Amino acid sequence: MVEVMESWFFADKAALIAYYGQGFLGNSLPGQTNIELISKQDVFRALEHASQHAQKGRYRKTAHGFDLIEKIDPVRLRAASPHAARLFDVLERETTG
C-alpha cells in the first residue's frame, strides 16, 4: 500500500512532466514500476528535487497536489498499484450495484 497520495503521481510520469512544464527533471523520478514500494521519504525527496526548477516551482501539496491527482491516468494507476486497483474495483461495484 502507498504511504502518501503523492505516490500515485509516479504511476503517470507523463502527467507530472506535462503539469510542471519546462525545467521539471522527470528523469530523476524513481524508476520503480510498483509505486507501493517507494517510501514516503523517497516520494517527497524525488518530487522536491524534480520540481525545483520547474515553471510551477517546487512541489507543494496545497498548491499542486489536488490539481495533479485529477490529471493522473487511472489505467496507469491501476497498473502501478495493486491496492489502488482493488480500491477502484470496490468503488465501481458499489456505484453500479
N, CA, C and O atoms as CSV, one atom per row, in Angstrom:
chain,resi,resn,atom,element,x,y,z
A,1,MET,N,N,0.839,-1.170,0.000
A,1,MET,CA,C,0.000,0.000,0.000
A,1,MET,C,C,0.893,1.246,0.000
A,1,MET,O,O,1.945,1.257,0.640
A,2,VAL,N,N,0.479,2.278,-0.708
A,2,VAL,CA,C,1.252,3.518,-0.733
A,2,VAL,C,C,1.162,4.212,0.625
A,2,VAL,O,O,0.167,4.075,1.336
A,3,GLU,N,N,2.198,4.947,0.973
A,3,GLU,CA,C,2.235,5.658,2.258
A,3,GLU,C,C,1.613,7.045,2.168
A,3,GLU,O,O,1.072,7.551,3.152
A,4,VAL,N,N,1.688,7.664,0.987
A,4,VAL,CA,C,1.140,9.011,0.783
A,4,VAL,C,C,0.510,9.089,-0.610
A,4,VAL,O,O,0.910,8.368,-1.524
A,5,MET,N,N,-0.470,9.964,-0.758
A,5,MET,CA,C,-1.158,10.080,-2.048
A,5,MET,C,C,-0.202,10.455,-3.179
A,5,MET,O,O,-0.433,10.097,-4.334
A,6,GLU,N,N,0.854,11.163,-2.855
A,6,GLU,CA,C,1.810,11.594,-3.879
A,6,GLU,C,C,2.456,10.421,-4.602
A,6,GLU,O,O,2.941,10.577,-5.723
A,7,SER,N,N,2.469,9.269,-3.985
A,7,SER,CA,C,2.998,8.078,-4.653
A,7,SER,C,C,2.225,7.809,-5.939
A,7,SER,O,O,2.797,7.335,-6.921
A,8,TRP,N,N,0.940,8.106,-5.937
A,8,TRP,CA,C,0.116,7.871,-7.119
A,8,TRP,C,C,0.614,8.676,-8.311
A,8,TRP,O,O,0.434,8.249,-9.452
A,9,PHE,N,N,1.234,9.826,-8.080
A,9,PHE,CA,C,1.735,10.648,-9.184
A,9,PHE,C,C,2.759,9.887,-10.026
A,9,PHE,O,O,2.850,10.095,-11.236
A,10,PHE,N,N,3.522,9.013,-9.388
A,10,PHE,CA,C,4.580,8.294,-10.101
A,10,PHE,C,C,4.026,7.225,-11.035
A,10,PHE,O,O,4.768,6.668,-11.844
A,11,ALA,N,N,2.746,6.934,-10.935
A,11,ALA,CA,C,2.123,5.999,-11.863
A,11,ALA,C,C,1.983,6.622,-13.254
A,11,ALA,O,O,1.902,5.906,-14.252
A,12,ASP,N,N,1.954,7.941,-13.316
A,12,ASP,CA,C,1.771,8.645,-14.589
A,12,ASP,C,C,2.780,9.786,-14.674
A,12,ASP,O,O,2.440,10.956,-14.498
A,13,LYS,N,N,4.016,9.420,-14.944
A,13,LYS,CA,C,5.090,10.414,-15.002
A,13,LYS,C,C,4.874,11.424,-16.118
A,13,LYS,O,O,5.300,12.573,-16.009
A,14,ALA,N,N,4.214,11.002,-17.193
A,14,ALA,CA,C,3.928,11.925,-18.295
A,14,ALA,C,C,3.032,13.066,-17.822
A,14,ALA,O,O,3.208,14.209,-18.243
A,15,ALA,N,N,2.075,12.763,-16.953
A,15,ALA,CA,C,1.194,13.810,-16.412
A,15,ALA,C,C,1.979,14.779,-15.535
A,15,ALA,O,O,1.741,15.986,-15.574
A,16,LEU,N,N,2.914,14.257,-14.744
A,16,LEU,CA,C,3.767,15.122,-13.918
A,16,LEU,C,C,4.589,16.059,-14.792
A,16,LEU,O,O,4.658,17.262,-14.539
A,17,ILE,N,N,5.205,15.500,-15.812
A,17,ILE,CA,C,6.064,16.286,-16.710
A,17,ILE,C,C,5.243,17.370,-17.413
A,17,ILE,O,O,5.680,18.517,-17.510
A,18,ALA,N,N,4.062,17.007,-17.898
A,18,ALA,CA,C,3.203,17.981,-18.577
A,18,ALA,C,C,2.735,19.070,-17.606
A,18,ALA,O,O,2.684,20.244,-17.975
A,19,TYR,N,N,2.400,18.698,-16.392
A,19,TYR,CA,C,1.908,19.661,-15.409
A,19,TYR,C,C,2.987,20.682,-15.037
A,19,TYR,O,O,2.725,21.884,-15.010
A,20,TYR,N,N,4.180,20.206,-14.754
A,20,TYR,CA,C,5.238,21.115,-14.290
A,20,TYR,C,C,5.927,21.864,-15.419
A,20,TYR,O,O,6.461,22.951,-15.197
A,21,GLY,N,N,5.928,21.312,-16.614
A,21,GLY,CA,C,6.493,22.006,-17.759
A,21,GLY,C,C,8.004,22.112,-17.746
A,21,GLY,O,O,8.705,21.299,-17.143
A,22,GLN,N,N,8.476,23.126,-18.419
A,22,GLN,CA,C,9.910,23.337,-18.607
A,22,GLN,C,C,10.637,23.400,-17.260
A,22,GLN,O,O,10.174,24.029,-16.308
A,23,GLY,N,N,11.764,22.741,-17.217
A,23,GLY,CA,C,12.586,22.748,-16.016
A,23,GLY,C,C,12.328,21.581,-15.081
A,23,GLY,O,O,13.081,21.378,-14.129
A,24,PHE,N,N,11.274,20.805,-15.333
A,24,PHE,CA,C,10.984,19.649,-14.488
A,24,PHE,C,C,11.933,18.515,-14.843
A,24,PHE,O,O,12.104,18.187,-16.017
A,25,LEU,N,N,12.545,17.922,-13.840
A,25,LEU,CA,C,13.547,16.873,-14.044
A,25,LEU,C,C,12.908,15.491,-13.957
A,25,LEU,O,O,13.120,14.756,-12.993
A,26,GLY,N,N,12.132,15.151,-14.967
A,26,GLY,CA,C,11.396,13.888,-14.985
A,26,GLY,C,C,12.283,12.663,-14.922
A,26,GLY,O,O,11.874,11.628,-14.395
A,27,ASN,N,N,13.493,12.763,-15.452
A,27,ASN,CA,C,14.398,11.617,-15.432
A,27,ASN,C,C,14.924,11.303,-14.037
A,27,ASN,O,O,15.511,10.242,-13.826
A,28,SER,N,N,14.725,12.196,-13.094
A,28,SER,CA,C,15.222,11.962,-11.735
A,28,SER,C,C,14.186,11.263,-10.846
A,28,SER,O,O,14.464,10.983,-9.680
A,29,LEU,N,N,13.001,10.983,-11.385
A,29,LEU,CA,C,11.971,10.301,-10.611
A,29,LEU,C,C,12.326,8.824,-10.453
A,29,LEU,O,O,13.025,8.264,-11.296
A,30,PRO,N,N,11.855,8.194,-9.391
A,30,PRO,CA,C,12.162,6.773,-9.166
A,30,PRO,C,C,11.711,5.914,-10.338
A,30,PRO,O,O,10.670,6.170,-10.944
A,31,GLY,N,N,12.495,4.902,-10.649
A,31,GLY,CA,C,12.180,4.008,-11.752
A,31,GLY,C,C,11.322,2.825,-11.345
A,31,GLY,O,O,10.979,1.997,-12.188
A,32,GLN,N,N,10.968,2.727,-10.074
A,32,GLN,CA,C,10.175,1.610,-9.553
A,32,GLN,C,C,8.796,1.596,-10.220
A,32,GLN,O,O,8.071,2.589,-10.158
A,33,THR,N,N,8.431,0.480,-10.857
A,33,THR,CA,C,7.131,0.397,-11.530
A,33,THR,C,C,5.996,0.090,-10.562
A,33,THR,O,O,4.844,0.420,-10.844
A,34,ASN,N,N,6.300,-0.542,-9.416
A,34,ASN,CA,C,5.291,-0.758,-8.383
A,34,ASN,C,C,5.424,0.389,-7.382
A,34,ASN,O,O,6.292,0.370,-6.510
A,35,ILE,N,N,4.560,1.375,-7.520
A,35,ILE,CA,C,4.688,2.590,-6.709
A,35,ILE,C,C,4.472,2.331,-5.226
A,35,ILE,O,O,4.821,3.167,-4.393
A,36,GLU,N,N,3.904,1.187,-4.892
A,36,GLU,CA,C,3.685,0.857,-3.481
A,36,GLU,C,C,4.990,0.579,-2.746
A,36,GLU,O,O,5.014,0.552,-1.515
A,37,LEU,N,N,6.060,0.377,-3.479
A,37,LEU,CA,C,7.356,0.068,-2.876
A,37,LEU,C,C,8.228,1.305,-2.649
A,37,LEU,O,O,9.338,1.194,-2.129
A,38,ILE,N,N,7.732,2.479,-3.037
A,38,ILE,CA,C,8.501,3.715,-2.868
A,38,ILE,C,C,8.166,4.318,-1.505
A,38,ILE,O,O,7.000,4.570,-1.202
A,39,SER,N,N,9.185,4.544,-0.694
A,39,SER,CA,C,8.951,5.074,0.654
A,39,SER,C,C,8.462,6.523,0.605
A,39,SER,O,O,8.693,7.246,-0.364
A,40,LYS,N,N,7.786,6.917,1.671
A,40,LYS,CA,C,7.275,8.283,1.809
A,40,LYS,C,C,8.409,9.297,1.636
A,40,LYS,O,O,8.255,10.288,0.923
A,41,GLN,N,N,9.536,9.050,2.283
A,41,GLN,CA,C,10.673,9.970,2.199
A,41,GLN,C,C,11.181,10.085,0.757
A,41,GLN,O,O,11.500,11.179,0.291
A,42,ASP,N,N,11.253,8.955,0.060
A,42,ASP,CA,C,11.724,8.975,-1.329
A,42,ASP,C,C,10.738,9.688,-2.248
A,42,ASP,O,O,11.146,10.361,-3.195
A,43,VAL,N,N,9.455,9.546,-1.975
A,43,VAL,CA,C,8.432,10.228,-2.782
A,43,VAL,C,C,8.619,11.737,-2.687
A,43,VAL,O,O,8.711,12.424,-3.705
A,44,PHE,N,N,8.674,12.252,-1.451
A,44,PHE,CA,C,8.795,13.706,-1.283
A,44,PHE,C,C,10.148,14.225,-1.752
A,44,PHE,O,O,10.226,15.301,-2.345
A,45,ARG,N,N,11.195,13.486,-1.498
A,45,ARG,CA,C,12.531,13.894,-1.942
A,45,ARG,C,C,12.567,13.990,-3.470
A,45,ARG,O,O,13.095,14.956,-4.021
A,46,ALA,N,N,12.007,12.993,-4.149
A,46,ALA,CA,C,12.005,12.983,-5.615
A,46,ALA,C,C,11.156,14.122,-6.178
A,46,ALA,O,O,11.568,14.786,-7.129
A,47,LEU,N,N,9.981,14.354,-5.603
A,47,LEU,CA,C,9.126,15.446,-6.087
A,47,LEU,C,C,9.786,16.806,-5.901
A,47,LEU,O,O,9.758,17.648,-6.798
A,48,GLU,N,N,10.369,17.009,-4.747
A,48,GLU,CA,C,11.032,18.290,-4.488
A,48,GLU,C,C,12.220,18.503,-5.424
A,48,GLU,O,O,12.412,19.595,-5.958
A,49,HIS,N,N,13.005,17.460,-5.615
A,49,HIS,CA,C,14.175,17.588,-6.492
A,49,HIS,C,C,13.744,17.823,-7.945
A,49,HIS,O,O,14.253,18.728,-8.607
A,50,ALA,N,N,12.817,17.014,-8.430
A,50,ALA,CA,C,12.411,17.112,-9.834
A,50,ALA,C,C,11.727,18.434,-10.153
A,50,ALA,O,O,11.819,18.917,-11.282
A,51,SER,N,N,11.050,19.020,-9.189
A,51,SER,CA,C,10.279,20.244,-9.444
A,51,SER,C,C,11.016,21.532,-9.069
A,51,SER,O,O,10.482,22.624,-9.266
A,52,GLN,N,N,12.206,21.424,-8.543
A,52,GLN,CA,C,12.883,22.607,-8.011
A,52,GLN,C,C,13.108,23.723,-9.034
A,52,GLN,O,O,13.143,24.895,-8.662
A,53,HIS,N,N,13.261,23.381,-10.309
A,53,HIS,CA,C,13.492,24.408,-11.336
A,53,HIS,C,C,12.341,24.487,-12.340
A,53,HIS,O,O,12.477,25.102,-13.398
A,54,ALA,N,N,11.215,23.866,-12.007
A,54,ALA,CA,C,10.074,23.823,-12.924
A,54,ALA,C,C,9.325,25.154,-12.941
A,54,ALA,O,O,9.439,25.962,-12.020
A,55,GLN,N,N,8.566,25.358,-13.998
A,55,GLN,CA,C,7.792,26.588,-14.151
A,55,GLN,C,C,6.853,26.828,-12.974
A,55,GLN,O,O,6.697,27.967,-12.534
A,56,LYS,N,N,6.231,25.783,-12.463
A,56,LYS,CA,C,5.290,25.931,-11.349
A,56,LYS,C,C,5.985,25.967,-10.005
A,56,LYS,O,O,5.336,26.168,-8.978
A,57,GLY,N,N,7.272,25.779,-9.994
A,57,GLY,CA,C,8.020,25.806,-8.748
A,57,GLY,C,C,8.019,24.471,-8.025
A,57,GLY,O,O,7.433,23.494,-8.492
A,58,ARG,N,N,8.674,24.446,-6.898
A,58,ARG,CA,C,8.825,23.238,-6.088
A,58,ARG,C,C,7.461,22.704,-5.642
A,58,ARG,O,O,6.553,23.472,-5.327
A,59,TYR,N,N,7.336,21.376,-5.620
A,59,TYR,CA,C,6.080,20.736,-5.239
A,59,TYR,C,C,5.616,21.193,-3.856
A,59,TYR,O,O,6.387,21.223,-2.897
A,60,ARG,N,N,4.324,21.551,-3.784
A,60,ARG,CA,C,3.654,21.862,-2.516
A,60,ARG,C,C,2.281,21.185,-2.560
A,60,ARG,O,O,1.515,21.379,-3.503
A,61,LYS,N,N,1.987,20.408,-1.552
A,61,LYS,CA,C,0.730,19.646,-1.513
A,61,LYS,C,C,-0.482,20.556,-1.715
A,61,LYS,O,O,-1.359,20.243,-2.521
A,62,THR,N,N,-0.540,21.657,-1.006
A,62,THR,CA,C,-1.719,22.518,-1.074
A,62,THR,C,C,-1.843,23.261,-2.395
A,62,THR,O,O,-2.953,23.588,-2.815
A,63,ALA,N,N,-0.732,23.532,-3.051
A,63,ALA,CA,C,-0.773,24.263,-4.317
A,63,ALA,C,C,-0.877,23.337,-5.528
A,63,ALA,O,O,-1.480,23.706,-6.535
A,64,HIS,N,N,-0.300,22.145,-5.442
A,64,HIS,CA,C,-0.199,21.276,-6.617
A,64,HIS,C,C,-0.901,19.925,-6.468
A,64,HIS,O,O,-1.324,19.334,-7.462
A,65,GLY,N,N,-1.025,19.441,-5.251
A,65,GLY,CA,C,-1.494,18.076,-5.020
A,65,GLY,C,C,-2.832,17.739,-5.647
A,65,GLY,O,O,-2.954,16.728,-6.339
A,66,PHE,N,N,-3.841,18.572,-5.416
A,66,PHE,CA,C,-5.174,18.256,-5.916
A,66,PHE,C,C,-5.265,18.422,-7.425
A,66,PHE,O,O,-5.990,17.674,-8.080
A,67,ASP,N,N,-4.549,19.382,-7.987
A,67,ASP,CA,C,-4.508,19.522,-9.447
A,67,ASP,C,C,-3.873,18.284,-10.079
A,67,ASP,O,O,-4.354,17.775,-11.091
A,68,LEU,N,N,-2.795,17.813,-9.475
A,68,LEU,CA,C,-2.095,16.650,-10.021
A,68,LEU,C,C,-2.910,15.369,-9.912
A,68,LEU,O,O,-2.941,14.576,-10.853
A,69,ILE,N,N,-3.560,15.159,-8.791
A,69,ILE,CA,C,-4.287,13.902,-8.588
A,69,ILE,C,C,-5.392,13.730,-9.626
A,69,ILE,O,O,-5.705,12.604,-10.014
A,70,GLU,N,N,-5.983,14.828,-10.078
A,70,GLU,CA,C,-7.039,14.698,-11.079
A,70,GLU,C,C,-6.498,14.487,-12.488
A,70,GLU,O,O,-7.255,14.134,-13.393
A,71,LYS,N,N,-5.206,14.698,-12.684
A,71,LYS,CA,C,-4.600,14.519,-14.002
A,71,LYS,C,C,-4.015,13.113,-14.211
A,71,LYS,O,O,-3.690,12.738,-15.338
A,72,ILE,N,N,-3.884,12.350,-13.140
A,72,ILE,CA,C,-3.283,11.020,-13.231
A,72,ILE,C,C,-4.229,10.071,-13.969
A,72,ILE,O,O,-5.423,10.022,-13.673
A,73,ASP,N,N,-3.692,9.324,-14.923
A,73,ASP,CA,C,-4.462,8.354,-15.701
A,73,ASP,C,C,-4.808,7.159,-14.811
A,73,ASP,O,O,-3.903,6.465,-14.347
A,74,PRO,N,N,-6.096,6.902,-14.562
A,74,PRO,CA,C,-6.472,5.800,-13.680
A,74,PRO,C,C,-6.043,4.427,-14.201
A,74,PRO,O,O,-5.809,3.517,-13.406
A,75,VAL,N,N,-5.938,4.265,-15.508
A,75,VAL,CA,C,-5.472,2.994,-16.063
A,75,VAL,C,C,-4.015,2.755,-15.673
A,75,VAL,O,O,-3.641,1.647,-15.289
A,76,ARG,N,N,-3.205,3.792,-15.775
A,76,ARG,CA,C,-1.805,3.674,-15.363
A,76,ARG,C,C,-1.694,3.459,-13.853
A,76,ARG,O,O,-0.840,2.703,-13.391
A,77,LEU,N,N,-2.547,4.116,-13.099
A,77,LEU,CA,C,-2.518,3.953,-11.647
A,77,LEU,C,C,-2.871,2.525,-11.249
A,77,LEU,O,O,-2.217,1.941,-10.385
A,78,ARG,N,N,-3.883,1.971,-11.864
A,78,ARG,CA,C,-4.249,0.569,-11.585
A,78,ARG,C,C,-3.082,-0.373,-11.857
A,78,ARG,O,O,-2.841,-1.312,-11.098
A,79,ALA,N,N,-2.365,-0.116,-12.941
A,79,ALA,CA,C,-1.243,-0.988,-13.311
A,79,ALA,C,C,-0.075,-0.856,-12.339
A,79,ALA,O,O,0.668,-1.816,-12.134
A,80,ALA,N,N,0.096,0.310,-11.745
A,80,ALA,CA,C,1.252,0.576,-10.889
A,80,ALA,C,C,0.983,0.303,-9.409
A,80,ALA,O,O,1.918,0.278,-8.608
A,81,SER,N,N,-0.282,0.100,-9.038
A,81,SER,CA,C,-0.624,-0.057,-7.624
A,81,SER,C,C,-1.742,-1.085,-7.448
A,81,SER,O,O,-2.906,-0.789,-7.718
A,82,PRO,N,N,-1.395,-2.285,-6.999
A,82,PRO,CA,C,-2.427,-3.305,-6.773
A,82,PRO,C,C,-3.512,-2.847,-5.787
A,82,PRO,O,O,-4.685,-3.175,-5.966
A,83,HIS,N,N,-3.132,-2.103,-4.763
A,83,HIS,CA,C,-4.127,-1.626,-3.798
A,83,HIS,C,C,-5.056,-0.577,-4.413
A,83,HIS,O,O,-6.246,-0.555,-4.100
A,84,ALA,N,N,-4.544,0.272,-5.264
A,84,ALA,CA,C,-5.405,1.244,-5.950
A,84,ALA,C,C,-6.362,0.516,-6.881
A,84,ALA,O,O,-7.534,0.881,-6.977
A,85,ALA,N,N,-5.875,-0.507,-7.566
A,85,ALA,CA,C,-6.734,-1.289,-8.453
A,85,ALA,C,C,-7.879,-1.919,-7.662
A,85,ALA,O,O,-9.025,-1.913,-8.112
A,86,ARG,N,N,-7.571,-2.454,-6.500
A,86,ARG,CA,C,-8.597,-3.062,-5.659
A,86,ARG,C,C,-9.593,-2.000,-5.169
A,86,ARG,O,O,-10.800,-2.243,-5.152
A,87,LEU,N,N,-9.095,-0.839,-4.775
A,87,LEU,CA,C,-9.972,0.255,-4.344
A,87,LEU,C,C,-10.940,0.643,-5.457
A,87,LEU,O,O,-12.140,0.786,-5.219
A,88,PHE,N,N,-10.419,0.813,-6.671
A,88,PHE,CA,C,-11.277,1.180,-7.792
A,88,PHE,C,C,-12.313,0.103,-8.074
A,88,PHE,O,O,-13.465,0.413,-8.378
A,89,ASP,N,N,-11.910,-1.170,-7.975
A,89,ASP,CA,C,-12.856,-2.270,-8.192
A,89,ASP,C,C,-14.007,-2.207,-7.192
A,89,ASP,O,O,-15.169,-2.366,-7.568
A,90,VAL,N,N,-13.689,-1.979,-5.937
A,90,VAL,CA,C,-14.721,-1.886,-4.898
A,90,VAL,C,C,-15.635,-0.690,-5.168
A,90,VAL,O,O,-16.858,-0.811,-5.102
A,91,LEU,N,N,-15.046,0.448,-5.468
A,91,LEU,CA,C,-15.860,1.643,-5.730
A,91,LEU,C,C,-16.763,1.449,-6.928
A,91,LEU,O,O,-17.914,1.885,-6.914
A,92,GLU,N,N,-16.260,0.803,-7.961
A,92,GLU,CA,C,-17.087,0.546,-9.147
A,92,GLU,C,C,-18.242,-0.397,-8.819
A,92,GLU,O,O,-19.363,-0.183,-9.279
A,93,ARG,N,N,-17.982,-1.427,-8.035
A,93,ARG,CA,C,-19.047,-2.353,-7.637
A,93,ARG,C,C,-20.128,-1.634,-6.812
A,93,ARG,O,O,-21.325,-1.850,-7.002
A,94,GLU,N,N,-19.673,-0.782,-5.900
A,94,GLU,CA,C,-20.610,-0.086,-5.022
A,94,GLU,C,C,-21.454,0.933,-5.771
A,94,GLU,O,O,-22.612,1.153,-5.417
A,95,THR,N,N,-20.899,1.555,-6.795
A,95,THR,CA,C,-21.649,2.591,-7.522
A,95,THR,C,C,-22.515,2.025,-8.632
A,95,THR,O,O,-23.449,2.686,-9.085
A,96,THR,N,N,-22.217,0.801,-9.079
A,96,THR,CA,C,-23.018,0.208,-10.155
A,96,THR,C,C,-23.949,-0.883,-9.643
A,96,THR,O,O,-24.843,-1.322,-10.366
A,97,GLY,N,N,-23.749,-1.321,-8.413
A,97,GLY,CA,C,-24.517,-2.442,-7.857
A,97,GLY,C,C,-25.768,-1.995,-7.257
A,97,GLY,O,O,-26.532,-2.812,-6.744
